Every structure is written in structure tokens, then in C-alpha cells.
Amino acid sequence: MTSEEYIQKHRNGNLHTLAFQQVPEGVDLKFCLQQIEGWQTACRKLPSWAACDGLIYPSRLALEQCSSEATAIYKREVVERLMPKADSRRMMGDLTGGVGVDFSFLASCFSSALYVEQQEQLCTVAHHNFSLLGLAQAEIENAAVSIDSPLLRRHFSFLFIDPSRRDEKGKKTVLIEECSPNILQLQDALLRAAPVVMVKLSPMLDIAAALRVLHCVSEVHVVSANGECKELLFVLSPDKNCRVFCANLHSADPVFSIGLDDVRVSKSPHFIDTLPEDGFLYEPNASILKAGVQDALCHRFPLDGKLHPHSHLYVSRHRVTDFPGRAFRIAGWSRFDKRGLKCLLHDVKQANVTLRNFPSTSDALRRRLRLHDGGDVYLFATTLRDEAHVLIRCVKDKVSQ
């Protein structure tokens, strides 16, 4: 039996069990376990790669750090919008190729595509994988990008760069200047090499701080999935009118976009004094909150107001469609007094508990209310404008499901 046959036979197996089993002669168990683990990871993270037999998967760390298929497709859609296919000579460059996920999806937009990676092993893997993925236009170069790199003296239609966010000891970094390569030192050279540059940075990065040090930012993309910000993308181009895009993948939320100037001049939202009877409660998605544009929603949608400057919960008497986040119908609410809570929760045994601007944790509050997790009831513990703590009982609005 060959290693390839072993992988194919056991790729759905338990890694821990396989690691302690004897293997036939000629089978490289360490390599096989890495490939089985890689394929199992790809099944949930990169389904189109998992469906392609024969791909070689790199280490666990490399796969953990690489983009998901959903975020890679989002980047491709952005590039397709920015650069409609017209010139057959268009060339892109991915200057930090890594596993090659982003490259494999972006390359389809261009007639020529250059993959650059400083780790020779990843270049070898990319050469093998790209042929299986049908990327005939791919050119692979084993090199590191620096301010005096010959690569930046070439002309591209589009450049993508995802600097490493780990220091020499493997510790995660956030600040732009701590990444490798340093985008702050490279940005002018990048813009001379291509009219459009996309930079992927840490989802923990402060967007306002990044805008102060990056040149020619025309678009900021905040990409979230499953309630968590996954990526921040900064598009650099001569267009000075910066626009913010908030995308919530795997949901029905439309991409919310707003000009940065519109965010700056937006008036403060109206704050309500009491919750509407049989009204609706809205919770912006993670991308909206990360971008800090939540108060602009009051000017884009017919909302009645906001509960508190720091609660980031909004209400309306009538259902608002296409809200970028979760929508709930309010079934009742109470301040945190024993009688009010007893009346509000008299028939509730389990609930989904969310805290917004409230001094506790969801687990602690659930124990205090003697509730199990889950069910069809949604409870929001928050603070009103008068600083009173309240508990709002909701049910998921059917339109938002």
C-alpha cells in the first residue's frame, strides 16, 4: 500500500486512533496524518479544495492561518467589481502567497497571476496544487518582498498582500508596523507597482488608526462570519473617497456600505425613553459594530431610536426590512426587580441570553435567572438612557431567520 492509498482509505478516520495503529510497509504515517488532518480541515473550511483529489496540505498552523473559502470568494467578488474583465493582458500578484487559498480564487480574474512566497516548501506545495486546481496562468516565485525588491519594479494590474501577523517567537501581532513585511514602509512602492492594492490586516486592528497611517485608502471591508470579525481588507488606490463595506458571510444580511465622510457627518441617533409595545429590537451584526458605523443605521433605516449610547441596540414600532443584523419582536420587558422579572419569565425555562452594556456575563445572568441555555426565547440584558438596567424578552423575527 502506498501513502496515497492509505490517505484515501482512512481520510474520514480518527486521527488519534490512526496515530497509534500499525501501518503497512512503505506508508509514511507522519505525512499521511498531516494530509488526513488537512483534508478534514478543508472539508469545513475549503470545500472546493477538499473535492479536488490529490492536493497536498501543509502544516496545521498554515491551514489555521489561511483564508476560508467564503472569505476568499468575497475578495474575488470585490476585485471583479473594481476591475471588470476587459484587458486580456491583466496581471495580478499575491506577494505573500502562503497556502495559496486567496491566490487560487483571485487568479481566475486575471490572464496572468504571480504567486510569491518566501518559504520554499510552500512554493513546492503551491506548484503541485495549482496544476490540479486548473490555474494554468500561475507563475510561482520563491522570494521575500522588501522595499528594494525587484518584484515592486514590475507592473501589475492588481496586488494582494497579507503580511504575517506573528513575531519571531510565533506570538500574534496586531499593529501594522509589527507585521512582516511592514506595509507602512512598502505602501508607496506597492501603489507605484499597481493601481489597485488590497491589504489584509488583523481583525483586531483599530480601523481609525489604520486609516491615519495608510495612504490612498479607497475602501475598507469588514468581513465577519458567525458573529465574529474574520478579516479587515484595505483597498489602496488613487480614489480618495473612502467607503466602508460591512459584510456578514453565511447570512441573509446585505452588504452595508457607507462613505467615510457620511459616517463623520452623521448626526447622533435619537435615544428613546421607553420600549415600544409589541415593537421590534435590532442588533447590528459584528461587521457593523467593528466598523463603528452602527449609529448611521438610524439615518439609513426607519428606526425609532437607540436604547443607550453604549448599548448598540435599536428599536422600531414597525418591522424594518434588510437590517444588517438580527431582528426580534419584543414580547415584553422588565426592570431588574423581583416582581417584574417573575412576571416576565413566568413560563420560561430556557433562553438565549445576550448582554449589551450590562455589568455581568451571560452565564452568570442565566444562573441568576435559573434558566437553561437555548430554546425559542431571546433575552437581552441592557441599559436604558436613564441608566436603568432592563431585561427584554424577544422572539426571533421570522423575516430575519
Order of alpha helices (4+ residues) and beta strands (2+ residues): alpha-alpha-alpha-alpha-alpha-alpha-beta-alpha-beta-alpha-beta-beta-alpha-beta-alpha-beta-beta-beta-beta-alpha-beta-alpha-alpha-beta-beta-beta-alpha-beta-alpha-beta-beta
